[in-house]
Amino acid sequence: MLWTWFRRKRASGFSASSTAQEVTQGIHATALTAIVTGATSGIGIETARVLALRGVHVVMGIRNMESGREVKEAILRDNSNAKIDMMELDLSSMESVRKFAFQFNSCGLPLNILVNNAGIMATPFKLSKDNIELQFATNHIGHFLLTNLLLETMKRTAIEQRKEGRIVNVSSRRHQLSYPEGIQFDKINDKSGYNSLSAYGQSKLCNVLHVNELARHKGYLIGGMPGIGGTYQEMFEEDEGSAITANSVSPGPIATNLYRYHGLIDGSSFFWTWNWKGYSIRYQYSGNHGPALVLIHGFGANSDHWRKNISVLAESHRVYSIDLIGYGYSDKPNPREIGDGSFYTFETWATQLNEFCLDVVKDEAFFICNSIGGVVGLQAAVIAPKICRGILLLNISLRMLHITKQPWFARPFIKSFQRLLRDTAAGKFFFKAVATKESVRNILSQCYHDTSKVTDELVQVILSPGLEPGAAEVFLEFICYSGGPLPEDLLPLVKCPVLIGWGDKDPWEPIEMGRNYSNFDSVEDFIVLPNVGHCPQDEAPHLVNPLVESFVARHAKSSSTTSKVN
């Protein structure tokens, strides 16, 4: 079903799975010239290849000339008629950008298309040669300056050829997730407040704003910019026939080496989206053989919380890590707008999990769960026992705030307090106090025994999705959800094998209480994880990954006899 959705044709006649070669079929562009930055990998290679295939004279702006030669030779092997050149361009250096633009403008070529594609993502803090934070310098400043220096040539080409020019900035959905205050103009080079992902989002936001401003005018000349020279000046011309169309584009999840610096994606795991009941659900996938594993996160977390497990487990398994609806980068529908009754329940999430296995995994799967994700996994296995082959529970939530675990005399007060949070401004105020770097760091430092594992990256992994629209309503809805199943209700009903792993230093889910679950017939063993807190998969992956592998190996059938889920 997933691939059917991807291949569904839109009004354009193309779908999300259409290739550049398919989209450009029948186009003859022999009179056009294009510059493509970052043309030695990923999207840049494919852009250069397909443009050349359609007859465009392509100039690759590249930093590594040796890699450029290899790409050029590969393109020429497949298309001996390709017109393709390469010129050195380091977008992190304004000197290099100016040299590239001068050389191109001096060679007498026209310029119809400029694809500002090159970029870096989530790099450690570093300053460029011009003493500008590296991602801001490379992704925004370099392309901003390059566009400015080439714009006169583009306008002249448009006038002479009577053809619209095209400027395309390759941005990212991440532009929505810059720093909370937006672009930190006065803190671009502030190492103390640097966050690699937010800095990337900031640079991508600048790409979008740059193009939005270009798109407002047919001709766009920039006399200067702070950090580039002079003051910020704009001069606009309305030359008939000199129109240049400017667009930014988010390419979606593409498997490129852009992620090489990104701890959340190590180059072997990639983001995808799945349409579930009209909602966009994010998941990660890695591995192409072996039993299927679905990793299920806990409250307030997301699929990135398994970033230390995915690539290791993918060496011998097909690994999926999913954002439950309402969390991570999955959609967060407002529960008040859905109808009567609760929406964010274990039944909802269990249904999502089972249908994910049917639509995307297309196979039986082992559920690897942390915290409340364990309750989701158990509920899913009870609802559809043929889908789940086994469950590994890591510090499953005891649900100590469940209404049945409260003294009878306190229950009315608890209900009143929940209504206060959910129905008044007090709830939003409470959420705003929690959704800060300081609060998230403090909470994580409580539940991780080894606080050195509470890094800036981890804080950002947990915090960033919580700043998205709708996150507050989901948060308040769940903390007011004191009903639903308990682990002790579900374990007797589960038909598949269950293994429990427990960090013995968990301050929220005491191991003494967790041990009681080992008495259920479905639980084959209870493993103590020494000196580990509530999130063993992230705090102690060296303990968890082998535990997962051995559990799955015991219960996985040979690949020749594995039955598919219909």
N, C-alpha and C positions, 0 to 999 in steps of 0.2 A: 504493500500500500504506500509506503514511503516513496518508493521510486516512481509509482504512478503519480503521486502528488508533484514530485519534482519535474516530471515530464509533461504535466498538464500545460497545454498551450494557453498563453494569455492573448490579449487583443492584438499584440504585435505579431502573433503567429509563432512566437518562440516561447520556450519554457525555461525554468531555472537550470535545466541540464543542457541547454543548447550551447554549442561551442562557438568560439569566435569565427571559426572557419564556416560553420553552418550559417551564422548570422550574416556574413559578408558574401555568401554565395551569389554569383552573378554580377558582383560589383567589379568594374574595371576602373582603376584609379591610376593609370600610368602617368598622368600629368601632375600628380601630387607629390609633395615632399613632406616628410614627417621627422620630427625628433622624438625619440623615446628614451627617457632616462631610466637607469637601472635595468638595462636590457640584457643582462647576463644571467638572470635567474627569474624563476616564477612567472608572474604576470607579464613582466617586461619581455622575456623571451618570446612568449606566445603572441604578444602584441606585435613585436617586430616581425616575427615569422609570418603571421597572417597578413599584415599590411604589405610585406614584400611579395607575398603570394598573389595579392590583388594588384600588383604593379606599382605600388608606392615606392618612391626612393626613400629608404629609411636610413637615418643617421642615428646610430646608437651612442648616447652619452653615457660613458661607463668609467668606472674608477679603476678597474683591473683590466688592463689591455690584453693580457694573456688570456684571461677568461673570455674577453670579447672576441679574440681571434678564433677561439674554439667554437663559440656560438655562430660567428659569421660563416665559418667553414661548414658547420652542420646545416645551416640554412641553405647554403649554396649547393651542398650535396643533394638536398631534396628539391631544390629549385635553382637550376643553373642560370636562369634568367633574372634572378633577384638582383635588384640594385640596392646594395647595402654597404654603408661605410660606418666607421667608428671613430669617435673622438674622445679623448680623455676628459673626464669630468668628475671632480670630487665635490659634491654638493655641500659638504661640511666646511669647505674653504671658499670664501668670497673671491679670493685671488684666482682660484681655479675656475669658478663660475664666470668671472669676467674674461679670463683667457679663452674659455670655450666659446663664449658669445662673440668675442672679437674675431676669433678664427672663423666661426660660421658666417658671421655677417660679412666678412671680407672675401669669402669664397664665391659670392655671387649667386648662390642657390636661393630659390624661393623657399618660403616656409608656409605650408598650409595647415599643418597639424603639430601641436605640441602636447605630448603626453607626459605629464609630470608624475612619474610612477615610482621612482627610486625612494627608498625609505628604510629606516631602521626602527626596531621596536623594543621597548622595555630594556634598554641598555643600562648597565651600571652608570652611576653619575660620572660624567666626564665633560670637560670643556673642549670646544673645537679650537682650531688654530687661531680663530678670531675671538677666543674667550667667551663663547656663547655655549650654553648647555647643548650637548651634542645632538639630541633628538630635535630640539627646536631649530638648531642650525641646519641640520640636514633635511628634515622633512618640510619645514616651512621657509626659513630665511633663504636657503639655497634656491628653492623653486620660485620664491617670490622675486628674488633678484634676477634669476634667469629669465623669467617671464617678462619682466620689465625691460631687460636688455634686448630681447628678441621681438618685442611687440611692434616696433617700427617696421621691421622686415615682414612680419605677418600682415600688418595693415597694407604695406606696399604691394604684397603679393595678392591680397584680396582685391585691391583696386585694379591691378593690372590684369588679373585673371577673371575678374568679376565672379569670384567664388568665395563663399563664406569660409573664414578660417575656423579652426577648432582648437580650443584649449581644454584639456581634461586633467583635472587634479584627482589622483587616486587617493581617496580618503579612507575612512573606516567607520563602522558603526560605533567604534570606540570614541568618536568625537563627542558623543553624548556623555562620556564619563571622564571629563577633564577633572581638574581639582574642583572641590565643592564651590569655590568662589569663581570658577571659570578660568580665564587666562590670567596667570599671575605675572602681569607685566613688570611689576616692581620686584619680583622674586625669581625671575627666569634662571638665574645662576645661584640660587640659594641651595646649597648642598644639604643643609640641616633639615629643610622641609621637603626634600626631593623624594618623590615616589615614581618609580620607573614607569608604571602603567598609567598613572595620572599625567605624567609628562608626555607620554605618547599620545594620550587622548587630547591633551592641550595642543600638540602640534597638528593633529588631525582636524581639530576644531578650527585652527588657523587656516588650514587648506580650504575648508568649506567657506569660511568668511571671506577669504581672498577671492574665491571664484564668485561668490555672491556679489561682491563689489564690482568685479570685472563684468559680470552679466548685466549690470545696471547701465552700462555705457557701451556704445559701439566702438569708440576709440578710447584707450586708457594709457596715459603716460604718467609715470611716477618720477618726480624729481628727487625724492630722497626719503629716507626712513631712519628713525633712530637705530643706530647700530650699523647702518649701511652708508650713511653719509648725508649731511644736510638735514633739512627739516622735512616733515611729511607734507608733500604738495601733490595736488592732483590737477591735471589738465585734460579736458575732454574734447574730443572732436567728433563731429557728426558727418564725416565724409561719406557721401552716397556710395554704396557698393563696398565699403570697407568693414562691413559687419564681421565681427568675430564672436562666435558663440562659445561661451565658457560654461563648463559643467563640472561638478564634483561627483564622484561615484564611489559607493561602498561595494566592493566586489564580493562581500560575504566571506565565508570560511573557505580559504584556498590553501592547499597544502604546499607552502613555499618555505624557503629558509628565512623568511622574515622573522620566524619565531625562535631563531637560534639563541637569542639572549633571554628568552621568556621562560621563566621557571614554571609557568602554568602549562606550557606546551613545549615539549622538548624536541619537536620535529617528527615524533612518531605518533602523536595523538592530535586529533584535529576536531574543531568545533563543527557541529551540524545542528540543524533545526528540524523538528518534527511537528507537523500540524496535527494537534490532538483536539478534537471537538471545536475546531476553530481557533484554538490557542497555539501560540508558538512556544515550543518546548525545546530548550537547548540541551544537547548532550555531547559527549566526547566519545570517540571510538578509536581503538588501536588494536592491531593484531589481525592476522588473516587465517589462523588455523587454531585448532584446539577447542575445548569446551567454551561455551559462552558464559561470561561473568557480567553481572550488572551491579555496579557499586552505587549504594544509596546513602546519601549524606544525612546529617542530623539537623536539628533545629537551628535556623539562622545561617546555615552553611550552604554549600553548593558543590557542584561536581569538581571544582578546582581543589577541594579539600583532599582529593585523592591524587594530587599531582605527583606525589612521591611513590605511588603504587602502580599507576597505569602502565608506564613504559616497561617496568620490570615484569609485571604479570602478562603483558602483551607478547612476551617472548614465546610463550607456549599456550596462550589463550586468546580468545576474541573478547576484548574488554570494552564494556560500555559504562560510562558514568553519566548519570542523568541529573538534571536540575528538576526537582519536584515543582509542580506548578505553584506559583507564589514565591519561589525562592530562586536565587541565582539570577540568571539572565533569561529564565522562562517568563512568560507573561504573568502578570499579577492582577487578575480581574478583581474589581472591588466587590467584596462579599455582599455588600448592601444592595448591589445592583443585580444580583443573580436571582434573587427570589427568597422565598421563605426557607427557613432551616439553614444549617451551617453548610458552608461549601468546603472550607479547609478542614477536612476530617481525614482520618486514616482510611476510611472507605474510599474517599475520592482519590487519594494518593495510591492506594492499592490497585484501584481500577486503572489508573494511569500506568502503573508499573506493568500490569498484566497485558494491557493493550500495546504497550511499548514492545514487549517481547513478541507479541503477535505480528505487529506491523513492521518493526524495524529489525529486531534480532532474528525473527523468523525461526526460532528454535527454543528448545528448553534452555533454562539458564540457572546458574547458581547465583543466589543473592548474597552479596557481601555488604553488611549494614553496620552503621554506627549510630548510636544514640536512638533518637526517635525513628530513624531510618529502619531500625530493627523491628519496631512495631509495624511499620509500613510493610516490610518484607514478610513478616508473619501473617499479617492480614491478607496480603496478596496470595500467599501459599494456601491459606484456608479457603479463599474464594475460588481459586483455580488451581487445584493441587497438581494437575498434569503439566503445568508450566514450570514449576520450581523443582529443581533437582536436588537442592540442598541449600541450607542457610547458615552463614557464619555471622554470628552476632558479636559485635565489639562494643562492650559497655552499653548494652541496650538500656534505654530509659526505663527506670522503675515507675515512672509517672507518679511521683510522690505528691503532686498537686491534684491528682484525680479526686473528684468530689467524694468518692466512696472511701478514700483514705484520710478524710478530714473528720474530726469529731462532729457529732450531730449538731451540737450547739453553735459551731462555727460556720456551718454551711450557709445560713441566710446572709451572714456578713460577707462571706466570700462572694456570693452571687451579687450582692449590692456593690462590692468593690469592682467586680468585673464589669458591671453595667456602667459604673463611673468611668472606667478606663475606655470602654468601647464607645460610649455615647456622649462624652463631653470632651472639652478641650484638654482636660487633664491627661488623657491618653496620648494625644499628640505631643504634649509637653514632655511626657515621660519618654516617648520614643526619641525625641530630639536630644534628650539628655544621654540616651544610650547610644545613639548613632553618631558617635564621634571617635576619632582615633584613640583618644585617651581612654574612653570607656571600653571600647573593644579590646584594647591592649590589656586593661585591668581584668576584664572577664576571662580572656584567654590565659592570662597569667595565673588565674585561680584554677582553671581546669587542666592546664598542662603542668605536670610535675617538674619537668625540665624547662624552666622559663627561658633558657637560651634559644629554644625552638620557637619562641614567640617573636618572630622577625617582623620587620616593616612589611615585607612581602605578604606574610600571613595576615597581618592586620588589614592590608588592602584587599586581599582575597575575600575576607569576610565582610568588610565594610562597604566596598564599592557597590555591590548589588543592592545593599540596604539603602542606598541613596537614590535608587531609581523610583520613578513615580509608582505609587501603589504599595510600596514596601511597608509603609507605616500601617496601612489598613490590614495587611496580612499579618504583621507582627502582633497587632492588638487582637485580631480575631483569634489567633492561635493561643496566646497566653490566657485568653478567656475561655478556651476550650478545655473544660475539665471533665468531659464525658468520654464516650468511646471505649474501645477495648483496652484491657491491660495485658501485659505479656503472659501473666498466669492464666488469663482467659483463653488465649490463643494457642499456647504451647501444647495443651492436650489434644487440640484439633489438627495439628500439623501432621502430614503423612510422610514428609521427607526428612532426611537426617538433619540434625541441628548441632552445630558446634558453637560453644560460647568461649570467647576470649575476653579477659577482664584486666584492665590496668588496675593494679592494686593500690594506687595512690589517687584514685578518683574521689574528689571531695563531694561530688554531686550524687553519684550512684555508688554507695558503699559496697565494697566487695562482699562483706558479710551477708548482706541481703541478696546480692546477686547469686551467691552460691546456692540459694534455695532453688533456683531454676534447674540445677543439675539433677534434681529428683524426678523430673518429668521423663517419661519413656522416650520421647523424641530426641532428647539431648544425649548425644553420644559421649561428650566429654566437656569438662570445664577447665580451661587453660588459664593459669595466672600469668599475667604479663608484668614482671617485676619492675618497680620504679617507673611506672607509666601512669599518666592521668586518664582523662575522659576520652581523648581522641587518639588512640594508639596508632591508627594508620598513618597519622601525620607526625606524631611525636616519636614513634619507634617503628618505622617501616621495615627495619632490619629484622624485627620480630614478627611483624604482621604478614609480610609478603611470603615468607616460607610457610607460615601457618595456612594461608590461603591455598598455596600450591599443594601442600600435602593433603589438605581436606578434599580439594577437588579431585586430586589424583585417586584417592580412595574410592570415590563415588562416581567418577566419570566412566561412561561406557566407551568402548573403542569407537573411533570415528566411523567405522564401517557399519556399526549397528545403531548409531544415534538416530533417534526418530525426530522428525521435524514436526513443529506445531502447526496445525492447520487452522 
